[in-house]
Amino acid sequence: MTKQANLCLEYQQIEDILPKKNKQLFLQKLSSHTGSKNPYKRFLGSPLRYAGGKSLAVGLILQQIPEDTKLVISPLLGGASVEIACSTGAGMHVIGYDIFDILVNYWQIQIENPEELANGLSKFEATNEEFKKVKERLKLHWEKKKRIENKTELAAYYYYNHNTSYGPGFLSWPS
């Protein structure tokens, strides 16, 4: 059996357990009704504020996806606004990838063990000193000088740094 056939078989099994959701109903709920240039409101489904994110374009992108689409494969996951909307709002199965390994680790932990991630995040304080400490620790990991081996700890460091940064996100300045 080819890899494509395996993916189709795996997907068919997943499709059987997915709740049936309606893309058009989701888009109606996302409608802005304000007469602005964008007919849709910003989608606030992602826990990340991501530079270059598509939270404002989710409705416009989703309306371009054919009605019978059941599987979305995303090679540039980033903040995952479109992917989360496809999955939670339109009932599509999503497989996401990204080249940024720290981001991929964050998403794996966020999906597989959000409670453990929340516990890790509760150890941080919202101060400039804490931001600098976290940023320096992440920088050492990024430069491969002192790796953060615990995946949940790395995800917590990334989330804290990313969501308290101003600028492009990773290793920026405090907001």
Backbone as a chain_set.jsonl record, in Angstrom:
{"seq": "MTKQANLCLEYQQIEDILPKKNKQLFLQKLSSHTGSKNPYKRFLGSPLRYAGGKSLAVGLILQQIPEDTKLVISPLLGGASVEIACSTGAGMHVIGYDIFDILVNYWQIQIENPEELANGLSKFEATNEEFKKVKERLKLHWEKKKRIENKTELAAYYYYNHNTSYGPGFLSWPS", "coords": {"N": [[0.835, -1.17, 0.0], [0.581, 2.214, -0.814], [2.031, 5.316, 0.48], [0.216, 7.405, 0.12], [-2.196, 6.04, -0.03], [-2.274, 4.998, 2.545], [-2.568, 7.377, 4.014], [-5.082, 8.196, 3.111], [-6.671, 6.091, 4.082], [-6.21, 6.377, 6.841], [-7.253, 8.953, 7.146], [-9.952, 8.513, 6.46], [-10.789, 7.013, 8.636], [-10.539, 8.935, 10.65], [-12.331, 10.868, 9.739], [-14.755, 9.61, 10.191], [-15.162, 9.933, 12.923], [-15.189, 12.649, 13.361], [-17.004, 15.542, 14.356], [-19.852, 16.697, 12.574], [-19.711, 19.689, 10.909], [-20.612, 22.949, 9.751], [-19.458, 24.89, 7.226], [-20.555, 27.214, 6.045], [-22.336, 28.129, 8.02], [-20.5, 28.741, 10.018], [-19.09, 30.829, 8.732], [-21.177, 32.69, 8.583], [-21.474, 33.326, 11.286], [-19.055, 34.557, 11.675], [-19.313, 36.793, 10.225], [-19.085, 40.326, 9.699], [-21.016, 42.368, 9.58], [-20.841, 45.142, 9.505], [-20.457, 46.8, 7.402], [-17.908, 47.286, 6.612], [-14.796, 47.147, 4.679], [-13.857, 44.549, 4.825], [-15.762, 41.725, 4.931], [-15.785, 40.057, 7.109], [-15.228, 39.448, 10.62], [-12.324, 39.615, 12.754], [-10.836, 36.517, 13.423], [-10.569, 34.96, 16.445], [-9.373, 32.588, 17.392], [-6.847, 31.477, 17.829], [-4.275, 30.917, 20.228], [-1.956, 32.336, 19.945], [-0.39, 35.451, 19.21], [0.536, 36.208, 16.201], [3.138, 37.233, 14.105], [2.462, 38.328, 10.894], [0.211, 36.891, 10.851], [-3.019, 35.448, 10.015], [-5.484, 36.097, 11.077], [-7.392, 38.08, 10.557], [-8.021, 37.538, 7.974], [-9.247, 35.093, 7.872], [-12.033, 34.471, 7.317], [-12.236, 35.312, 4.63], [-10.376, 33.612, 3.417], [-11.397, 31.068, 4.091], [-13.856, 31.084, 2.73], [-13.02, 30.613, 0.175], [-12.315, 27.993, 0.045], [-13.322, 24.922, -1.257], [-16.636, 23.562, -0.756], [-16.836, 20.781, -0.307], [-14.457, 20.053, 0.863], [-12.509, 18.149, 2.998], [-10.102, 17.672, 4.151], [-7.296, 19.482, 5.109], [-4.055, 20.394, 4.392], [-1.428, 21.982, 5.77], [1.456, 23.707, 5.101], [2.725, 25.827, 6.347], [2.328, 26.538, 9.282], [2.472, 28.431, 11.499], [0.758, 30.849, 13.383], [-1.64, 29.55, 13.154], [-4.333, 30.358, 12.705], [-6.094, 30.106, 10.45], [-6.062, 27.349, 10.159], [-7.103, 26.448, 12.623], [-9.664, 27.539, 12.459], [-10.616, 26.134, 10.223], [-10.658, 23.556, 11.288], [-12.122, 23.695, 13.829], [-14.312, 25.32, 13.204], [-15.298, 24.639, 10.662], [-15.179, 21.921, 10.541], [-13.186, 20.451, 9.263], [-10.501, 18.168, 8.75], [-7.219, 18.773, 9.829], [-3.837, 18.874, 8.968], [-0.851, 20.033, 10.047], [2.246, 21.72, 9.38], [5.498, 23.109, 10.018], [8.587, 24.825, 9.572], [9.905, 25.877, 11.719], [11.114, 24.641, 14.489], [10.767, 25.102, 17.283], [8.31, 26.357, 17.405], [6.684, 24.309, 16.338], [7.017, 22.4, 18.356], [5.74, 23.82, 20.434], [3.017, 23.84, 19.482], [2.501, 21.081, 19.452], [2.603, 20.438, 22.204], [0.609, 22.203, 23.151], [-1.661, 21.095, 21.97], [-1.603, 18.362, 22.78], [-1.195, 18.356, 25.585], [-2.48, 20.581, 27.18], [-3.015, 21.333, 29.84], [-0.683, 20.782, 31.305], [1.019, 22.571, 30.026], [-0.206, 24.99, 30.782], [0.28, 24.857, 33.539], [3.073, 25.082, 33.502], [3.315, 27.66, 32.478], [2.23, 29.124, 34.547], [4.252, 29.559, 36.3], [5.665, 31.764, 35.559], [6.194, 35.316, 35.843], [4.619, 38.418, 35.052], [6.656, 40.525, 34.282], [9.219, 42.952, 33.459], [11.753, 42.038, 34.131], [11.399, 39.252, 34.288], [10.692, 38.765, 31.632], [13.125, 39.413, 30.326], [14.786, 37.435, 31.426], [13.562, 35.06, 30.491], [13.768, 35.483, 27.731], [16.573, 35.5, 27.377], [17.159, 32.892, 28.166], [15.779, 31.392, 26.228], [17.177, 32.291, 24.004], [19.711, 31.154, 24.427], [18.997, 28.495, 24.092], [18.129, 28.558, 21.391], [20.525, 29.24, 20.109], [21.866, 26.943, 20.532], [23.474, 26.622, 22.742], [22.727, 26.064, 25.332], [20.519, 23.806, 25.722], [16.958, 23.464, 26.085], [15.645, 20.795, 27.314], [13.264, 19.626, 28.229], [10.203, 19.286, 26.802], [7.713, 20.463, 27.401], [8.468, 22.552, 29.07], [9.995, 24.037, 27.245], [7.948, 24.759, 25.445], [6.41, 26.393, 27.126], [8.224, 28.461, 27.695], [8.51, 29.466, 25.075], [5.839, 30.303, 24.461], [5.366, 32.235, 26.47], [7.423, 34.113, 25.901], [6.813, 34.752, 23.236], [4.185, 35.807, 23.341], [4.496, 37.987, 24.971], [6.108, 39.657, 23.679], [6.955, 42.438, 21.625], [6.895, 43.272, 18.283], [8.421, 41.261, 15.758], [7.977, 38.938, 17.165], [9.416, 36.268, 18.083], [12.052, 36.388, 20.286], [12.02, 39.189, 20.518], [11.428, 42.538, 21.682], [10.177, 43.58, 24.942], [6.619, 43.918, 25.374]], "CA": [[0.0, 0.0, 0.0], [1.397, 3.416, -0.899], [1.834, 6.28, 1.56], [-1.021, 8.132, -0.148], [-3.302, 5.159, 0.339], [-2.3, 4.961, 4.005], [-3.118, 8.644, 4.464], [-6.518, 8.174, 2.836], [-7.28, 5.158, 5.014], [-6.16, 7.028, 8.141], [-8.189, 10.067, 7.107], [-11.318, 7.987, 6.473], [-11.082, 6.639, 10.021], [-10.701, 10.186, 11.391], [-13.553, 11.516, 9.264], [-15.889, 8.942, 10.796], [-15.376, 10.377, 14.299], [-15.282, 14.106, 13.425], [-18.37, 16.079, 14.361], [-20.214, 17.358, 11.326], [-19.822, 21.134, 11.085], [-21.026, 23.6, 8.534], [-18.606, 26.031, 6.907], [-21.382, 28.399, 5.794], [-22.819, 28.599, 9.319], [-19.339, 29.358, 10.663], [-18.843, 32.113, 8.069], [-22.238, 33.613, 9.001], [-21.146, 33.774, 12.642], [-17.855, 35.39, 11.571], [-19.674, 37.972, 9.425], [-18.902, 41.559, 10.47], [-22.265, 43.152, 9.551], [-20.56, 46.552, 9.8], [-20.281, 47.554, 6.173], [-16.489, 47.562, 6.368], [-14.263, 46.508, 3.47], [-13.774, 43.112, 5.086], [-17.071, 41.26, 5.392], [-15.646, 39.168, 8.263], [-14.511, 39.895, 11.808], [-11.083, 38.911, 13.082], [-11.031, 35.236, 14.096], [-9.742, 34.974, 17.655], [-9.277, 31.213, 17.848], [-5.481, 31.049, 18.118], [-3.699, 31.487, 21.446], [-0.749, 33.091, 19.606], [-0.389, 36.664, 18.393], [1.61, 35.791, 15.312], [3.518, 38.184, 13.056], [2.048, 37.806, 9.592], [-0.943, 36.027, 11.069], [-4.142, 35.614, 9.093], [-6.732, 36.106, 11.839], [-8.354, 38.966, 9.908], [-8.328, 37.001, 6.64], [-9.798, 33.737, 7.986], [-13.289, 34.344, 6.573], [-11.97, 35.433, 3.195], [-9.689, 32.391, 2.976], [-12.307, 29.936, 4.239], [-14.892, 31.093, 1.689], [-12.417, 30.139, -1.076], [-12.114, 26.537, 0.135], [-14.527, 24.241, -1.746], [-17.55, 23.033, 0.264], [-16.645, 19.358, -0.021], [-13.107, 19.831, 1.392], [-12.522, 17.495, 4.299], [-8.736, 17.592, 4.656], [-6.439, 20.619, 4.792], [-2.656, 20.185, 4.76], [-0.847, 23.317, 5.834], [2.911, 23.627, 5.248], [3.224, 26.999, 7.081], [1.342, 26.601, 10.358], [2.544, 29.716, 12.2], [-0.227, 31.045, 14.437], [-2.681, 28.545, 12.889], [-5.708, 30.876, 12.722], [-6.884, 29.488, 9.383], [-6.158, 25.914, 10.435], [-8.031, 26.268, 13.744], [-11.006, 27.815, 11.935], [-11.0, 24.991, 9.383], [-10.924, 22.406, 12.149], [-13.187, 23.891, 14.817], [-15.481, 25.988, 12.647], [-15.829, 24.015, 9.447], [-15.146, 20.469, 10.676], [-12.199, 19.824, 8.385], [-9.315, 17.604, 9.399], [-6.068, 19.591, 9.478], [-2.485, 18.401, 9.249], [-0.031, 21.225, 9.927], [3.699, 21.621, 9.426], [6.248, 24.354, 9.99], [10.024, 24.575, 9.64], [10.38, 26.414, 12.993], [10.945, 23.525, 15.412], [10.272, 25.538, 18.593], [6.879, 26.579, 17.19], [6.055, 22.996, 16.193], [6.976, 21.839, 19.708], [4.671, 24.519, 21.167], [1.709, 23.352, 19.049], [2.325, 19.696, 19.903], [2.279, 20.466, 23.631], [-0.689, 22.879, 23.295], [-2.714, 20.16, 21.567], [-1.553, 17.101, 23.519], [-1.218, 18.493, 27.032], [-2.636, 21.997, 27.517], [-2.979, 21.554, 31.29], [0.72, 20.816, 31.698], [1.539, 23.837, 29.517], [-0.735, 26.041, 31.662], [1.033, 24.771, 34.798], [4.398, 25.639, 33.233], [3.172, 29.105, 32.304], [1.879, 29.752, 35.83], [5.497, 29.83, 37.04], [6.233, 33.028, 35.092], [5.587, 36.576, 36.26], [4.528, 39.402, 33.966], [7.538, 41.652, 34.603], [10.33, 43.149, 32.521], [12.862, 41.174, 34.548], [11.065, 37.885, 33.87], [10.792, 38.744, 30.172], [14.55, 39.365, 29.966], [15.291, 36.119, 31.826], [13.013, 34.071, 29.548], [14.358, 35.757, 26.419], [17.971, 35.046, 27.401], [17.16, 31.415, 28.228], [15.383, 30.93, 24.886], [18.277, 32.605, 23.085], [20.723, 30.109, 24.631], [18.464, 27.283, 23.446], [18.143, 28.806, 19.943], [21.919, 29.215, 19.661], [22.361, 25.604, 20.852], [24.486, 26.724, 23.787], [22.153, 25.399, 26.504], [19.218, 23.37, 25.234], [15.853, 23.174, 26.998], [15.308, 19.425, 26.901], [11.879, 19.329, 28.57], [9.378, 19.855, 25.729], [6.691, 21.334, 27.976], [9.17, 23.753, 29.522], [10.318, 24.8, 26.038], [6.694, 25.336, 24.95], [6.034, 27.477, 28.036], [9.154, 29.563, 27.424], [8.167, 30.043, 23.774], [4.563, 31.002, 24.537], [5.548, 33.431, 27.284], [8.225, 35.077, 25.141], [6.117, 35.164, 22.024], [3.001, 36.614, 23.616], [4.845, 39.203, 25.707], [7.028, 40.396, 22.818], [6.452, 43.388, 20.647], [7.753, 43.135, 17.119], [8.165, 40.042, 15.001], [7.585, 37.822, 18.029], [10.454, 35.467, 18.721], [13.219, 37.103, 20.786], [11.87, 40.631, 20.281], [11.519, 43.355, 22.888], [8.946, 43.411, 25.726], [5.482, 44.786, 25.044]], "C": [[0.888, 1.244, 0.0], [1.132, 4.337, 0.297], [0.541, 7.056, 1.354], [-2.225, 7.297, 0.254], [-3.412, 5.058, 1.856], [-2.922, 6.228, 4.564], [-4.626, 8.662, 4.252], [-7.248, 7.251, 3.8], [-7.331, 5.775, 6.406], [-7.181, 8.164, 8.2], [-9.627, 9.58, 7.171], [-11.709, 7.597, 7.884], [-11.322, 7.891, 10.872], [-12.007, 10.858, 11.02], [-14.783, 10.918, 9.936], [-16.177, 9.438, 12.218], [-15.485, 11.896, 14.436], [-16.741, 14.54, 13.521], [-18.645, 16.784, 13.044], [-20.431, 18.842, 11.609], [-20.086, 21.756, 9.738], [-20.198, 24.858, 8.319], [-19.435, 27.297, 6.72], [-21.938, 28.983, 7.093], [-21.687, 29.296, 10.08], [-19.06, 30.737, 10.059], [-19.927, 33.133, 8.423], [-21.948, 34.173, 10.386], [-19.946, 34.726, 12.631], [-18.131, 36.692, 10.811], [-19.617, 39.235, 10.274], [-20.171, 42.408, 10.552], [-22.031, 44.639, 9.794], [-20.428, 47.401, 8.553], [-18.836, 47.903, 5.889], [-16.035, 46.861, 5.093], [-14.182, 44.993, 3.645], [-15.131, 42.647, 5.617], [-17.011, 40.365, 6.642], [-14.878, 39.828, 9.4], [-13.204, 39.108, 11.934], [-11.437, 37.619, 13.821], [-10.049, 35.146, 15.256], [-9.56, 33.571, 18.233], [-7.89, 30.752, 18.228], [-4.986, 31.675, 19.416], [-2.447, 32.324, 21.183], [-1.093, 34.37, 18.853], [0.79, 36.458, 17.45], [1.883, 36.819, 14.232], [3.175, 37.584, 11.693], [0.844, 36.895, 9.701], [-2.116, 36.38, 10.156], [-5.479, 35.686, 9.805], [-7.79, 37.008, 11.206], [-8.788, 38.439, 8.535], [-9.004, 35.632, 6.689], [-11.074, 33.573, 7.162], [-13.089, 34.384, 5.077], [-11.292, 34.181, 2.636], [-10.648, 31.211, 3.0], [-13.373, 29.919, 3.145], [-14.345, 30.614, 0.352], [-12.213, 28.621, -1.093], [-13.4, 25.846, -0.305], [-15.318, 23.572, -0.618], [-17.254, 21.585, 0.656], [-15.249, 19.035, 0.538], [-13.205, 19.248, 2.793], [-11.147, 17.447, 4.939], [-7.953, 18.807, 4.175], [-5.037, 20.273, 5.282], [-1.964, 21.527, 4.643], [0.661, 23.227, 6.055], [3.51, 24.773, 6.072], [2.262, 27.303, 8.222], [1.338, 27.935, 11.093], [1.571, 29.796, 13.349], [-1.47, 30.193, 14.29], [-4.118, 29.069, 12.928], [-6.589, 30.202, 11.677], [-7.11, 28.008, 9.691], [-7.135, 25.627, 11.58], [-9.457, 26.518, 13.283], [-11.495, 26.663, 11.063], [-11.418, 23.8, 10.241], [-12.138, 22.62, 13.047], [-14.455, 24.487, 14.231], [-16.114, 25.26, 11.489], [-15.726, 22.49, 9.469], [-14.196, 19.747, 9.745], [-11.074, 19.228, 9.231], [-8.117, 18.4, 8.903], [-4.782, 18.886, 9.885], [-1.58, 19.599, 9.005], [1.451, 20.946, 10.086], [4.287, 23.02, 9.551], [7.716, 23.997, 10.131], [10.602, 25.005, 10.996], [10.097, 25.395, 14.1], [10.415, 23.934, 16.788], [8.767, 25.798, 18.516], [6.136, 25.248, 17.084], [5.951, 22.316, 17.561], [5.862, 22.49, 20.521], [3.308, 23.941, 20.785], [1.468, 21.917, 19.498], [1.929, 19.649, 21.378], [0.916, 21.108, 23.847], [-1.84, 21.924, 22.989], [-2.763, 18.932, 22.48], [-1.684, 17.256, 25.025], [-1.344, 19.953, 27.465], [-2.58, 22.282, 29.018], [-1.542, 21.65, 31.792], [1.389, 22.118, 31.226], [1.07, 24.989, 30.41], [-0.008, 26.035, 33.002], [2.43, 25.362, 34.625], [4.361, 27.156, 33.113], [2.874, 29.811, 33.619], [3.11, 30.09, 36.663], [6.124, 31.165, 36.647], [5.483, 34.218, 35.672], [5.575, 37.525, 35.069], [5.326, 40.649, 34.345], [8.61, 41.779, 33.526], [11.495, 42.235, 32.851], [12.628, 39.734, 34.108], [11.172, 37.754, 32.353], [12.247, 38.608, 29.741], [15.15, 37.998, 30.281], [14.837, 35.034, 30.837], [13.648, 34.243, 28.174], [15.8, 35.242, 26.352], [18.059, 33.525, 27.415], [16.785, 30.826, 26.869], [16.494, 31.171, 23.872], [19.383, 31.57, 23.21], [20.283, 28.796, 23.972], [18.576, 27.421, 21.923], [19.554, 28.707, 19.38], [22.615, 27.889, 19.969], [23.497, 25.624, 21.868], [24.033, 26.008, 25.057], [20.712, 25.04, 26.163], [18.217, 23.207, 26.376], [15.316, 21.816, 26.561], [13.852, 19.06, 27.18], [10.966, 20.048, 27.577], [8.289, 20.794, 26.257], [7.303, 22.631, 28.47], [9.522, 24.642, 28.32], [9.07, 25.47, 25.478], [6.26, 26.511, 25.82], [6.936, 28.694, 27.823], [8.787, 30.253, 26.109], [6.889, 30.873, 23.866], [4.709, 32.304, 25.321], [6.302, 34.5, 26.492], [7.448, 35.634, 23.959], [4.973, 36.119, 22.332], [3.277, 37.823, 24.504], [5.842, 40.041, 24.918], [6.28, 41.374, 21.943], [7.413, 43.323, 19.47], [7.443, 41.827, 16.426], [7.874, 38.825, 15.87], [8.754, 37.17, 18.724], [11.695, 36.32, 19.027], [13.197, 38.602, 20.455], [12.044, 41.389, 21.593], [10.197, 43.266, 23.635], [7.84, 44.383, 25.317], [4.908, 45.393, 26.305]], "O": [[1.858, 1.303, 0.755], [0.153, 4.17, 1.025], [-0.165, 7.338, 2.323], [-3.178, 7.824, 0.829], [-4.517, 5.035, 2.397], [-3.723, 6.161, 5.496], [-5.368, 9.102, 5.131], [-8.328, 7.59, 4.284], [-8.359, 5.711, 7.08], [-7.891, 8.314, 9.195], [-10.445, 10.178, 7.87], [-12.847, 7.825, 8.293], [-12.212, 7.899, 11.722], [-12.716, 11.365, 11.89], [-15.744, 11.632, 10.222], [-17.32, 9.371, 12.67], [-15.835, 12.39, 15.508], [-17.609, 13.979, 12.851], [-17.749, 17.401, 12.468], [-21.246, 19.202, 12.458], [-19.812, 21.152, 8.7], [-20.234, 25.781, 9.133], [-19.04, 28.36, 7.2], [-22.003, 30.203, 7.244], [-21.907, 30.329, 10.714], [-18.822, 31.7, 10.789], [-19.63, 34.321, 8.552], [-22.153, 35.361, 10.632], [-19.841, 35.601, 13.49], [-17.282, 37.581, 10.764], [-20.043, 39.23, 11.429], [-20.359, 43.113, 11.543], [-22.942, 45.333, 10.247], [-20.298, 48.621, 8.654], [-18.558, 48.728, 5.019], [-16.781, 46.082, 4.5], [-14.42, 44.245, 2.697], [-15.591, 43.135, 6.649], [-18.046, 39.963, 7.172], [-13.995, 40.656, 9.175], [-13.019, 38.071, 11.296], [-12.252, 37.635, 14.744], [-8.838, 35.245, 15.062], [-9.591, 33.399, 19.451], [-7.754, 29.725, 18.893], [-5.254, 32.848, 19.674], [-1.928, 32.958, 22.102], [-1.962, 34.382, 17.981], [1.94, 36.533, 17.884], [0.968, 37.234, 13.521], [3.564, 36.456, 11.389], [0.496, 36.202, 8.745], [-2.183, 37.477, 9.602], [-6.51, 35.373, 9.209], [-8.981, 36.716, 11.315], [-9.816, 38.861, 8.005], [-9.305, 35.065, 5.639], [-11.183, 32.625, 6.385], [-13.685, 33.601, 4.337], [-11.593, 33.745, 1.525], [-10.711, 30.439, 2.043], [-13.755, 28.846, 2.679], [-15.123, 30.242, -0.527], [-11.965, 28.041, -2.15], [-14.469, 26.155, 0.221], [-14.74, 23.078, 0.349], [-17.406, 21.21, 1.819], [-14.899, 17.863, 0.67], [-13.893, 19.786, 3.66], [-11.031, 17.206, 6.141], [-7.946, 19.123, 2.985], [-4.849, 19.905, 6.442], [-1.916, 22.131, 3.572], [1.102, 22.723, 7.087], [4.676, 24.704, 6.458], [1.464, 28.235, 8.126], [0.269, 28.515, 11.286], [1.549, 28.913, 14.206], [-2.278, 30.12, 15.215], [-5.04, 28.288, 13.166], [-7.703, 29.776, 11.981], [-8.208, 27.484, 9.506], [-7.907, 24.67, 11.512], [-10.369, 25.787, 13.672], [-12.656, 26.262, 11.153], [-12.407, 23.127, 9.951], [-13.075, 21.822, 13.03], [-15.553, 24.197, 14.704], [-17.337, 25.261, 11.345], [-16.143, 21.834, 8.515], [-14.377, 18.562, 9.466], [-10.749, 19.742, 10.302], [-8.0, 18.675, 7.709], [-4.659, 18.372, 10.997], [-1.535, 20.129, 7.895], [1.857, 20.054, 10.831], [3.628, 24.005, 9.218], [8.056, 22.982, 10.739], [11.677, 24.544, 11.378], [8.971, 25.301, 14.589], [9.673, 23.166, 17.402], [8.034, 25.494, 19.457], [5.072, 25.084, 17.68], [4.921, 21.726, 17.888], [5.12, 21.8, 21.221], [2.523, 23.588, 21.664], [0.352, 21.57, 19.885], [1.023, 18.906, 21.756], [0.132, 20.608, 24.654], [-2.869, 21.943, 23.665], [-3.84, 18.512, 22.902], [-2.231, 16.373, 25.684], [-0.414, 20.504, 28.055], [-2.144, 23.359, 29.425], [-1.226, 22.509, 32.614], [2.217, 22.692, 31.934], [1.862, 25.866, 30.756], [0.291, 27.098, 33.546], [2.917, 26.068, 35.508], [5.261, 27.85, 33.585], [3.23, 30.977, 33.788], [3.008, 30.837, 37.636], [7.025, 31.647, 37.334], [4.288, 34.135, 35.955], [6.427, 37.437, 34.185], [4.758, 41.687, 34.683], [8.873, 40.837, 32.779], [12.153, 41.715, 31.95], [13.542, 39.072, 33.615], [11.681, 36.754, 31.846], [12.568, 37.782, 28.887], [15.932, 37.464, 29.494], [15.634, 34.2, 30.406], [14.022, 33.263, 27.529], [16.19, 34.615, 25.367], [18.921, 32.938, 26.762], [17.408, 29.867, 26.414], [16.723, 30.348, 22.986], [19.942, 31.146, 22.198], [21.091, 28.084, 23.375], [19.059, 26.512, 21.248], [19.758, 28.155, 18.299], [23.806, 27.728, 19.7], [24.37, 24.757, 21.858], [24.845, 25.419, 25.771], [19.805, 25.861, 26.296], [18.59, 22.855, 27.496], [14.616, 21.711, 25.554], [13.266, 18.266, 26.445], [10.956, 21.277, 27.518], [7.982, 21.806, 25.626], [6.714, 23.699, 28.302], [9.362, 25.861, 28.381], [9.125, 26.633, 25.077], [5.79, 27.522, 25.299], [6.455, 29.827, 27.778], [8.758, 31.481, 26.038], [6.854, 32.013, 23.405], [4.231, 33.352, 24.887], [5.871, 35.651, 26.423], [7.433, 36.841, 23.72], [4.812, 37.134, 21.653], [2.366, 38.61, 24.762], [6.365, 41.03, 25.432], [5.125, 41.158, 21.573], [8.629, 43.32, 19.662], [6.316, 41.336, 16.5], [7.548, 37.765, 15.336], [9.049, 37.508, 19.87], [12.301, 36.897, 18.124], [14.231, 39.198, 20.152], [12.732, 40.924, 22.502], [9.182, 42.912, 23.034], [8.109, 45.53, 24.958], [3.943, 46.155, 26.24]]}, "num_chains": 1, "name": "protein.A"}
